[in-house]
Amino acid sequence: MATTYVTHTDLTLRFDERDIKQCVVDDNSDGDNVDISVNSKVAIALSDAEGEVLAALRKAGKYDAERLAALSGPGLDYLKRIICEIAMVYILRRRPSFSPEAL
């Protein structure tokens, strides 16, 4: 089974939850009602970002699955930061008029 390195909690620890909620609403509903922990758009952004980072690390020959699974402390935190940064770009791209300067 594949390891998941990030969760919605990792994302909300690093970025404003209110911004995330507003960016994943597509139907003019109130973003305050979004539950990030089960939102499929957030999950897809995190999964896509994780896949992008893992593919780059493996292609570069820097890490294999065992070395990635052994990360802890600051190394794991930094991997999570990179994945969350990319996921947030994906989320912001859903609504480019939301904050173009942030993107």
C-alpha positions in Angstrom: 0.0 0.0 0.0 1.3 3.5 -0.9 2.3 5.8 1.9 0.5 9.2 2.1 2.7 11.9 3.4 0.2 14.7 3.8 -3.3 15.2 5.0 -5.8 18.0 5.0 -4.5 18.9 8.5 -1.0 19.4 7.1 -2.4 21.8 4.6 -4.4 23.8 7.1 -1.4 24.0 9.4 0.5 25.7 6.6 -2.2 27.8 4.8 -5.3 29.7 5.8 -8.3 27.4 6.0 -10.7 30.1 4.9 -8.8 30.6 1.7 -8.8 26.9 0.9 -12.6 26.7 1.6 -13.4 29.6 -0.7 -11.3 28.2 -3.5 -12.9 24.8 -3.6 -16.5 26.1 -3.7 -17.9 25.9 -7.3 -21.6 26.6 -6.7 -21.7 30.1 -5.1 -22.5 28.4 -1.7 -20.9 29.6 1.5 -17.3 28.4 1.7 -17.6 28.4 5.5 -19.7 25.2 5.1 -16.9 23.3 3.4 -15.5 20.4 5.4 -11.9 20.2 4.2 -11.3 16.9 5.8 -13.7 15.2 3.3 -13.6 17.6 0.4 -12.7 15.7 -2.8 -11.1 18.8 -4.4 -8.7 19.2 -1.5 -7.9 15.5 -1.5 -7.2 15.5 -5.3 -4.9 18.6 -5.0 -3.0 16.9 -2.2 -2.7 13.6 -4.1 -1.7 15.3 -7.3 1.0 17.4 -5.5 2.3 14.4 -3.7 2.5 12.4 -6.9 4.4 15.2 -8.6 7.0 15.5 -5.8 7.4 11.7 -5.4 7.9 11.3 -9.2 10.5 14.1 -9.3 12.4 12.6 -6.3 12.4 9.1 -7.8 13.3 10.3 -11.2 16.3 12.2 -9.8 17.3 9.0 -8.1 17.4 10.8 -4.7 14.9 8.7 -2.8 13.3 5.3 -3.1 10.2 4.3 -1.2 12.1 2.9 1.7 14.1 6.2 2.2 11.0 8.3 1.9 9.1 6.1 4.4 12.0 6.5 6.9 11.9 10.4 6.8 11.1 11.9 10.2 11.4 15.2 12.0 12.5 18.2 9.9 13.1 16.1 6.8 9.5 14.9 6.8 8.2 18.4 7.7 10.0 19.8 4.7 8.6 17.1 2.4 5.1 18.0 3.7 5.8 21.7 3.2 6.8 21.1 -0.5 3.7 19.0 -1.2 1.4 21.5 0.5 2.9 24.4 -1.4 2.2 22.6 -4.7 -1.3 21.6 -3.6 -2.1 25.1 -2.7 -1.0 26.3 -6.1 -3.4 23.7 -7.6 -6.2 24.9 -5.3 -5.6 28.5 -6.2 -5.6 27.7 -9.9 -9.2 26.6 -9.5 -10.0 30.2 -8.9 -7.3 32.4 -10.5 -9.2 35.6 -9.8 -9.3 34.7 -6.1 -5.7 36.0 -5.5 -3.6 36.3 -8.7 -0.7 37.7 -6.8 -0.6 34.7 -4.5 -0.5 32.4 -7.4 
